[in-house]
């Protein structure tokens, strides 16, 4: 959902690691909020929805970022 916005709309800056931290923070916040909203509409209490939405987003994006950085360090990206 947020990948096109991140890669094509977010301005890049140096150093690369700082851009990754800022960009991924934004992605986690947006995706966590969207997921929390969906959980809330399904009947989950807002506090639980925010914790679950944020947690799932943080774990998924953390894993994705780690794989991407590993592939980049190996020269695959």
Order of alpha helices (4+ residues) and beta strands (2+ residues): alpha-alpha-alpha
